[in-house]
Amino acid sequence: MLLPVRGGRSLYYDGGDEQRREILADEIERVGGDPLLHRAVIHPHAELPLPTVADAARLYEKERLGPNPKKSAKDTFKRVVRRLEVSLGPLGDLPLASLTRDQARKVRDDLLATPKKSGQGLLLVSSVQRELNSIKAMIALGIMEHDLKGEVSNPFENLSMPASTRKGFVSEWEERDPLPDEILVAVRRRILTRTRRPDLKLIWRLLQATGCRGAEISGLQIADVVLDAPIPHLWVRWNAERQLKTKTSTRPIPLIGDGLNAAKAALQMASQTDQKNPALFPFYSHEGGPDAASGALMNHVRNVTKNPRHVVYSLRHNIKSWLGQSGASERDENRLLGHAEAAVGNRYYGGIEDRLRGTSVALEAALALAPEGAWRTDY
């Protein structure tokens, strides 16, 4: 009897379930089929294998990264999985149900002892915490989707750092300082007079006038700039080329003073370039573009100051500092900087006009505290 298989081929067998299973198993192996299907054909009465950490990783990659993830997200995911394997061995041999707190601590300690890519020192505690958060999310998804909730606990949940690291631990905010007045003015002058790319000049001006993160500005689209509203503003939100750090990062930012002028100039520039490109800054809107913009701006910062705590991100610290000095409420500060708000009412109630009225008053008062020359463009 002929048994048809994929590709138009036929294999002969003389009957019997065992021979049929062997033929099908050989064909599954030949075409690189699912190993679980191969196992089920060879051992049809065997118990289903327990879901493993490798299963959780595959599920996380499919569900959270999607079919076409950005290279940076894919590389980060692969790095986390690779480091997990270094600590725990082959993930396909490690059932989710067997994970222990000791293993979670081992992963944590191994990460804390991992050298930086540059070879200069070890991973920062904040970097280790981010990788542990990714692992925790991956394991949690595996437990949930494999119907193990209530039976299996996530050993990475509430995993704290060892006491030896807490004294030296600093948050991302503590690692950066606002640019001092003279540095802020000098860097602005250098960028506006030395930079050949006009879009890079506008990105700096918008960063300085809004307190946004670098990718939030370089990834803006034309539709995100709203000038015909009672309070002109730009929208920081997800798009095909740029994701946001958190859900609370989605927000409208009022455009005031030089920020408004820079936004108008950016729209004018975009109208003179590729009419089909929705990006406000097409040269920096692709993957890797925000890093390129930040790197170019950092070259100018480093020509003015060698202080490692002075970086492009320092502009957010300037805005935060000015907001505090001007007496802005915590609610308006969080809304402007894209930080989570503690009160539920602050997060969910009030229309966009009410929100913009409050944040525009707060931002205008804050920007008024900038040093003389901070908004000059006539060099």
VEXDREN-2710 file (C-alpha; in Angstrom, 1 decimal):
% VEXDREN-2710
k/r/px/py/pz
1/MET/0.0/0.0/0.0
2/LEU/1.3/3.5/-0.8
3/LEU/1.2/6.2/1.9
4/PRO/1.2/9.8/0.4
5/VAL/3.4/12.3/2.1
6/ARG/4.3/16.0/1.6
7/GLY/5.9/17.0/-1.7
8/GLY/4.1/14.5/-3.9
9/ARG/6.2/11.6/-2.6
10/SER/4.8/8.3/-1.6
11/LEU/6.1/5.7/0.7
12/TYR/5.2/2.0/0.8
13/TYR/4.1/0.2/3.9
14/ASP/2.4/-3.2/4.4
15/GLY/0.1/-2.2/7.2
16/GLY/0.2/-1.9/10.9
17/ASP/0.0/1.2/13.2
18/GLU/3.6/0.8/14.3
19/GLN/5.0/1.0/10.8
20/ARG/2.7/3.8/9.9
21/ARG/3.9/5.8/12.9
22/GLU/7.5/5.2/12.0
23/ILE/7.0/6.4/8.5
24/LEU/5.2/9.5/9.6
25/ALA/7.8/10.2/12.3
26/ASP/10.6/9.9/9.7
27/GLU/8.8/12.3/7.4
28/ILE/8.2/14.9/10.2
29/GLU/11.9/14.7/11.1
30/ARG/12.9/15.0/7.4
31/VAL/10.9/18.2/6.9
32/GLY/12.0/19.7/10.2
33/GLY/8.5/19.4/11.8
34/ASP/7.5/20.1/15.4
35/PRO/9.5/18.0/17.8
36/LEU/6.4/17.6/20.0
37/LEU/4.4/16.2/17.1
38/HIS/7.3/13.8/16.3
39/ARG/7.3/12.6/19.9
40/ALA/3.5/12.2/19.9
41/VAL/3.7/10.0/16.8
42/ILE/6.4/7.8/18.2
43/HIS/4.9/7.6/21.7
44/PRO/1.2/8.2/21.3
45/HIS/0.3/7.0/24.8
46/ALA/3.1/8.9/26.6
47/GLU/2.1/11.7/29.0
48/LEU/2.4/15.2/27.6
49/PRO/5.8/16.8/28.4
50/LEU/5.8/19.5/31.1
51/PRO/6.0/23.1/29.7
52/THR/9.6/24.3/30.0
53/VAL/11.3/27.7/30.3
54/ALA/12.1/27.3/26.6
55/ASP/8.4/27.0/25.9
56/ALA/7.8/30.2/27.9
57/ALA/10.5/32.0/25.9
58/ARG/9.1/30.9/22.5
59/LEU/5.6/32.0/23.7
60/TYR/6.9/35.4/24.9
61/GLU/8.7/36.0/21.6
62/LYS/5.5/35.2/19.6
63/GLU/3.0/37.0/21.8
64/ARG/5.0/40.0/23.1
65/LEU/7.5/40.7/20.3
66/GLY/5.2/39.8/17.4
67/PRO/6.0/38.5/13.9
68/ASN/8.2/41.5/12.9
69/PRO/10.0/42.8/16.0
70/LYS/12.5/45.6/15.7
71/LYS/16.1/44.5/15.6
72/SER/16.8/46.2/19.0
73/ALA/13.9/44.4/20.7
74/LYS/14.8/41.0/19.2
75/ASP/18.5/41.4/20.1
76/THR/17.6/42.4/23.7
77/PHE/15.3/39.3/24.0
78/LYS/18.0/37.0/22.7
79/ARG/20.5/38.4/25.1
80/VAL/18.3/37.9/28.1
81/VAL/17.5/34.3/27.0
82/ARG/21.2/33.6/26.4
83/ARG/22.2/34.9/29.9
84/LEU/19.4/32.8/31.4
85/GLU/20.8/29.7/29.7
86/VAL/24.3/30.5/31.0
87/SER/23.0/30.5/34.6
88/LEU/20.5/27.6/34.4
89/GLY/21.6/25.4/31.5
90/PRO/19.4/24.3/28.5
91/LEU/16.0/25.9/28.9
92/GLY/14.3/23.0/27.1
93/ASP/15.3/20.7/29.9
94/LEU/14.0/23.0/32.6
95/PRO/10.2/22.6/33.4
96/LEU/8.5/25.8/34.6
97/ALA/7.1/23.9/37.5
98/SER/10.6/23.1/38.7
99/LEU/11.9/26.6/38.9
100/THR/13.1/27.6/42.4
101/ARG/13.9/30.7/44.3
102/ASP/17.5/29.6/44.6
103/GLN/17.7/29.5/40.8
104/ALA/16.2/32.9/40.5
105/ARG/18.8/34.3/43.0
106/LYS/21.5/32.5/41.0
107/VAL/20.4/34.3/37.8
108/ARG/20.4/37.6/39.7
109/ASP/23.8/37.1/41.1
110/ASP/25.3/35.9/37.8
111/LEU/23.9/39.0/36.1
112/LEU/25.4/41.2/38.8
113/ALA/28.8/39.6/38.0
114/THR/28.4/40.0/34.2
115/PRO/30.9/42.4/32.5
116/LYS/29.6/45.2/30.4
117/LYS/29.9/44.8/26.6
118/SER/32.6/47.4/26.6
119/GLY/34.6/45.4/29.1
120/GLN/34.8/48.3/31.5
121/GLY/33.2/47.2/34.8
122/LEU/30.1/45.1/35.5
123/LEU/26.5/45.6/34.5
124/LEU/24.8/48.4/36.4
125/VAL/22.3/47.4/39.0
126/SER/19.6/49.2/37.1
127/SER/20.5/47.2/33.9
128/VAL/20.3/43.9/35.9
129/GLN/16.9/44.9/37.3
130/ARG/15.6/45.5/33.8
131/GLU/16.7/42.1/32.6
132/LEU/15.2/40.5/35.7
133/ASN/11.9/42.2/35.0
134/SER/12.0/40.8/31.4
135/ILE/12.6/37.3/32.8
136/LYS/9.9/37.7/35.3
137/ALA/7.4/38.8/32.6
138/MET/8.4/35.8/30.4
139/ILE/8.0/33.3/33.2
140/ALA/4.6/34.9/34.2
141/LEU/3.3/34.6/30.6
142/GLY/4.4/31.0/30.4
143/ILE/2.6/30.1/33.7
144/MET/-0.5/31.9/32.6
145/GLU/-0.8/30.6/29.0
146/HIS/0.1/27.0/30.0
147/ASP/-2.7/27.0/32.6
148/LEU/-0.3/26.7/35.6
149/LYS/-1.5/29.6/37.6
150/GLY/-2.3/28.6/41.1
151/GLU/-0.1/25.5/40.7
152/VAL/3.2/27.1/39.9
153/SER/4.7/30.2/41.4
154/ASN/7.0/32.7/39.6
155/PRO/10.3/32.7/41.6
156/PHE/11.4/36.0/40.0
157/GLU/8.4/37.8/41.5
158/ASN/9.4/40.3/44.2
159/LEU/13.1/39.3/43.9
160/SER/15.1/42.0/45.6
161/MET/18.7/43.0/45.1
162/PRO/21.2/41.8/47.7
163/ALA/22.0/44.2/50.5
164/SER/25.6/44.7/49.1
165/THR/24.2/46.5/46.0
166/ARG/21.6/48.7/47.7
167/LYS/24.1/51.2/49.1
168/GLY/25.5/52.0/45.6
169/PHE/22.2/51.7/43.7
170/VAL/21.1/54.8/42.0
171/SER/18.1/55.4/39.8
172/GLU/18.2/56.6/36.3
173/TRP/17.3/60.1/37.6
174/GLU/20.1/60.0/40.1
175/GLU/22.7/59.1/37.4
176/ARG/22.0/62.4/35.5
177/ASP/22.2/66.1/36.5
178/PRO/20.5/69.1/34.9
179/LEU/22.8/71.1/32.7
180/PRO/24.1/74.1/34.6
181/ASP/23.1/77.4/33.2
182/GLU/26.3/78.2/31.5
183/ILE/26.6/74.7/30.1
184/LEU/23.0/74.7/28.8
185/VAL/23.6/78.0/26.9
186/ALA/27.0/76.9/25.6
187/VAL/25.7/73.6/24.2
188/ARG/22.7/75.3/22.6
189/ARG/24.9/77.8/20.9
190/ARG/27.3/75.1/19.6
191/ILE/24.4/73.0/18.3
192/LEU/22.7/75.8/16.5
193/THR/25.9/77.2/15.0
194/ARG/27.9/74.1/14.3
195/THR/25.3/71.4/13.3
196/ARG/24.8/71.1/9.6
197/ARG/21.6/69.2/9.9
198/PRO/18.6/71.6/10.5
199/ASP/16.4/68.7/11.8
200/LEU/19.0/68.0/14.5
201/LYS/18.8/71.6/15.6
202/LEU/15.0/71.4/15.8
203/ILE/15.2/68.2/17.8
204/TRP/17.4/69.8/20.4
205/ARG/15.1/72.8/20.7
206/LEU/12.0/70.6/21.2
207/LEU/13.8/68.5/23.7
208/GLN/14.9/71.6/25.6
209/ALA/11.4/73.1/25.5
210/THR/9.3/70.0/26.4
211/GLY/11.4/67.7/28.6
212/CYS/10.5/64.8/26.4
213/ARG/12.8/61.7/26.0
214/GLY/14.9/61.7/22.9
215/ALA/13.0/59.0/21.0
216/GLU/9.7/60.7/21.8
217/ILE/10.8/63.7/19.8
218/SER/12.9/62.1/17.0
219/GLY/10.0/59.6/16.4
220/LEU/7.3/62.2/16.1
221/GLN/5.0/62.1/13.1
222/ILE/3.5/65.1/11.3
223/ALA/0.1/64.3/12.6
224/ASP/1.4/64.4/16.2
225/VAL/1.9/68.2/15.9
226/VAL/-1.4/70.0/16.5
227/LEU/-1.2/73.8/16.0
228/ASP/-4.8/74.6/15.3
229/ALA/-6.0/73.8/18.8
230/PRO/-6.8/76.4/21.5
231/ILE/-3.5/75.3/23.1
232/PRO/-1.0/74.1/20.5
233/HIS/0.6/70.9/21.5
234/LEU/2.3/67.7/20.3
235/TRP/1.2/64.2/20.9
236/VAL/3.6/61.6/22.3
237/ARG/2.1/58.3/21.3
238/TRP/2.9/54.9/19.8
239/ASN/3.4/54.6/16.0
240/ALA/4.9/52.0/13.6
241/GLU/8.4/53.3/14.1
242/ARG/8.5/54.2/17.8
243/GLN/7.3/52.5/20.9
244/LEU/7.0/54.2/24.3
245/LYS/8.5/53.3/27.6
246/THR/5.2/52.9/29.5
247/LYS/1.5/53.4/29.0
248/THR/1.7/56.7/30.9
249/SER/4.2/58.0/28.4
250/THR/1.3/58.6/26.0
251/ARG/0.4/62.2/26.5
252/PRO/-0.1/65.7/25.0
253/ILE/2.6/68.2/25.6
254/PRO/1.8/72.0/25.3
255/LEU/4.0/73.9/22.9
256/ILE/5.2/77.2/24.4
257/GLY/7.7/79.8/23.3
258/ASP/10.7/78.4/21.4
259/GLY/9.1/74.9/21.5
260/LEU/6.1/76.3/19.4
261/ASN/8.5/78.0/17.0
262/ALA/10.6/74.9/16.6
263/ALA/7.4/72.8/15.9
264/LYS/6.3/75.2/13.2
265/ALA/9.7/75.1/11.6
266/ALA/9.7/71.3/11.7
267/LEU/6.3/71.1/10.0
268/GLN/7.5/73.6/7.4
269/MET/10.6/71.5/6.7
270/ALA/8.6/68.3/6.5
271/SER/6.3/69.8/3.9
272/GLN/9.3/70.5/1.7
273/THR/10.6/66.9/1.7
274/ASP/9.0/63.6/1.0
275/GLN/5.2/64.2/0.9
276/LYS/4.4/60.5/1.5
277/ASN/6.6/60.1/4.6
278/PRO/4.5/60.7/7.8
279/ALA/7.5/61.3/10.0
280/LEU/8.3/64.8/11.2
281/PHE/12.0/64.0/11.1
282/PRO/12.4/61.2/8.4
283/PHE/16.1/61.0/8.8
284/TYR/15.8/59.9/12.4
285/SER/12.5/58.1/12.4
286/HIS/13.8/54.6/11.5
287/GLU/15.1/51.9/13.8
288/GLY/18.3/53.2/15.3
289/GLY/17.4/56.8/14.4
290/PRO/16.9/58.0/18.0
291/ASP/20.3/56.6/19.0
292/ALA/21.9/58.3/16.0
293/ALA/20.3/61.6/16.9
294/SER/21.3/61.2/20.5
295/GLY/24.8/60.3/19.6
296/ALA/25.2/63.3/17.3
297/LEU/23.9/65.7/20.0
298/MET/26.1/64.0/22.6
299/ASN/29.2/64.9/20.5
300/HIS/28.3/68.5/21.0
301/VAL/27.6/68.1/24.7
302/ARG/31.0/66.5/25.2
303/ASN/32.7/69.3/23.4
304/VAL/31.4/71.6/26.1
305/THR/31.5/69.4/29.2
306/LYS/33.2/66.2/30.1
307/ASN/31.1/65.6/33.2
308/PRO/29.6/62.1/32.7
309/ARG/26.4/63.2/34.4
310/HIS/25.8/65.8/31.7
311/VAL/24.1/64.2/28.8
312/VAL/21.3/64.9/26.3
313/TYR/18.9/63.3/28.8
314/SER/19.9/66.1/31.3
315/LEU/17.4/68.3/29.5
316/ARG/14.6/66.3/31.2
317/HIS/16.2/67.0/34.5
318/ASN/16.3/70.7/33.7
319/ILE/12.6/70.7/33.1
320/LYS/11.9/68.7/36.2
321/SER/14.1/71.1/38.2
322/TRP/12.3/74.2/36.8
323/LEU/8.9/72.6/37.4
324/GLY/9.8/72.1/41.1
325/GLN/11.2/75.6/41.5
326/SER/8.1/77.2/39.9
327/GLY/5.7/75.3/42.3
328/ALA/4.1/73.0/39.7
329/SER/1.8/70.4/41.2
330/GLU/3.0/66.8/41.2
331/ARG/0.0/66.0/39.0
332/ASP/1.1/68.4/36.3
333/GLU/4.8/67.4/36.6
334/ASN/3.9/63.7/36.1
335/ARG/1.7/64.6/33.1
336/LEU/4.4/66.6/31.4
337/LEU/7.2/64.1/32.0
338/GLY/5.1/60.9/31.4
339/HIS/5.4/59.5/34.9
340/ALA/2.7/57.3/36.5
341/GLU/0.3/59.2/38.7
342/ALA/-0.6/57.8/42.0
343/ALA/-4.2/59.0/42.1
344/VAL/-6.7/57.2/39.9
345/GLY/-8.7/60.4/39.3
346/ASN/-5.6/62.2/38.1
347/ARG/-4.9/59.4/35.6
348/TYR/-8.4/58.9/34.1
349/TYR/-10.6/62.0/34.6
350/GLY/-10.6/65.3/32.8
351/GLY/-10.5/66.0/29.0
352/ILE/-7.5/66.9/27.0
353/GLU/-8.3/70.6/27.1
354/ASP/-8.5/70.6/30.9
355/ARG/-5.2/68.7/31.0
356/LEU/-3.5/71.0/28.6
357/ARG/-4.7/74.1/30.5
358/GLY/-3.0/72.9/33.6
359/THR/0.2/71.6/32.1
360/SER/0.6/74.7/29.8
361/VAL/0.5/77.0/32.8
362/ALA/3.0/74.8/34.7
363/LEU/5.3/74.5/31.7
364/GLU/5.2/78.2/30.9
365/ALA/6.2/79.1/34.5
366/ALA/9.0/76.5/34.4
367/LEU/10.5/77.6/31.1
368/ALA/10.5/81.2/32.4
369/LEU/13.2/80.1/34.9
370/ALA/15.7/79.2/32.1
371/PRO/18.9/81.2/32.1
372/GLU/19.3/84.2/29.8
373/GLY/20.2/83.1/26.4
374/ALA/18.6/79.7/26.8
375/TRP/16.1/80.3/24.0
376/ARG/18.3/82.3/21.6
377/THR/18.3/81.4/17.9
378/ASP/19.9/84.5/16.4
379/TYR/23.6/83.5/16.6
END
